[in-house]
Amino acid sequence: MGRGRLPARLGLACGLLLLLPGGWGGLGSRGTATRGPWEEERGPVAEGGPWGRARYEAVKKHLGAVGALSKQYWQYLACKVWQEHCDEEEDEQPSPSPGWSLPLVGQDYLEILSAWYCSFGKCCKTGDCRIINNLTGLEADLNGQLHGQHLAKEVVVQAVQRFLQSPRPEKALVLSFHGWSGTGKNFVARMVASHLYRDGLKSECVRVFISLLHFPHHKYVDSYKAQLKKQISETVQLCRQSLFIFDEAEKLHFGLLDAIKPFMARYDSKGQVDYQRSIFLFLSNLGGNTINEVALDFWRAGRAREEISMEFLEQRLRLELQEPEESGYACSLLLKENLIDFFVPFLPLEYHHVKLCARDAFLARGLPYTEAALDDVARMMVFVPKEEKLFSAQGCKSVSQRINYFLP
Ligand SMILES: *[C@@H]1O[C@H](CO)[C@@H](O)[C@H](O)[C@H]1NC(C)=O
């Protein structure tokens, strides 16, 4: 192991050296580099060595400041440059090969190398160009475009942020979205995909499963199971960070959960693939009535909906989801097995929220709008309950199509 592949690695590393912009003199010299820091018990930044301080500074200056390397990033880099750490299970010994291991080479050296590698556009800050993890953007866009959902916004942003920033999460992140249709569950799932992945929902690291579309017939559950398992395991092997979205989760056959469960469970160190960086989103309208009742109660009591707290709502949600009539739903199983990390409640939308959705729809098409036009769109929706006419029965669903009626 290790040693045998050294020449190949060096060749590749030197290839990179030669690609450096500007005259780097001795840096590109194959002989110097081969003899260099790899083989000799000498630090990469030792004076006079191929990585003398002056040159090191020059490289660093040239490339600009580089942030601290995450372990995953290092592994990615090591894999790309040296074919090392790509498949950890290949090596029986826990520590990497001697001679050129991490402590000897030194963090500074890695910084430079990684900066190079990235300067060729082959990798990104996250260590993989397909993954962008734009958390600031996610938060900003949810703030600007998700209306009336103070709880969902907060829970999603915090959960995703904490998960992605944790160096070694214990398990996959599992979020269960609940609420009536049109309240923004799909919208948020799409937002998460588009801010974590360059290609959004189209990314090869993102898979969307819609119960009635992908698994329509109960009699085929076994073959669905096999397919689902295959797709999930292929995706986690292809991507260091994957996102799985299950829409219409209330119609997800609980048998299919057997296929998904191993990927969500706590990380087992003996596992071949590291499943830890997977995010699972389950979208359902279960619990929607409970959420709406709570919102209505608050309104009737003259309290602002922003006063509804997560603690209060989660308790009610859990109770409802544990009721026998919901037991067919895979979620009750998820709940029982403690696989759900966060409930994400979506509150019913009021008239002024629908107007904001209409405004966004005009803006998205670059069309001018008037207050009257927004009112016209909002008035097309049905509001419930009968007496108060408080909540849009369809939330903001199809609002963007409805603006067609009001175009000049
Ligand atoms: C992050 O998202 C915001 C909002 O969508 C966007 O304006 C910004 O350009 C994104 N940043 C990166 C680095 O992709």
The ligand as an ORCA input file, in Angstrom:
! r2SCAN-3c Opt
* xyz 0 1
  C     -25.746     32.901     -2.530
  O     -27.125     33.129     -2.670
  C     -27.456     34.479     -2.884
  C     -28.963     34.606     -2.862
  O     -29.581     33.700     -3.730
  C     -26.852     34.948     -4.192
  O     -27.179     36.307     -4.416
  C     -25.361     34.773     -4.130
  O     -24.795     35.111     -5.356
  C     -25.011     33.339     -3.780
  N     -23.602     33.224     -3.568
  C     -22.877     32.290     -4.144
  C     -21.442     32.285     -3.824
  O     -23.350     31.468     -4.914
*
